[in-house]
Amino acid sequence: GVDKLTIVEQDVLQFIPTQSSLLIANIPYYITSPILFRFLYEVDLIPSEMIILMQKEVADKITRQK
């Protein structure tokens, strides 16, 4: 079939995916963790890919080895 692009303009923390999706976002510092948590653990249909632009400090914190 033909792939379609649908852009959803909505509060990301209220969005519930109903079909396979790709999440592309430039997210502010204060909401990075809630967005990642929501789309990795809360929704039933997680995105097939997530391309996220975030602050370097947040990425460093997330990927820091303990």
RAKA-V839684 format. One record per helix or strand. SS is the DSSP state (H for helix, E for strand). FROM is the first residue (numbers start at 1). TO is the last residue. Records with the same first field share a line. If there is no record, write none. Layout:
SS->FROM-TO  FROM-TO
//
This chain:
E->22-26  49-53
H->29-42  56-63
//
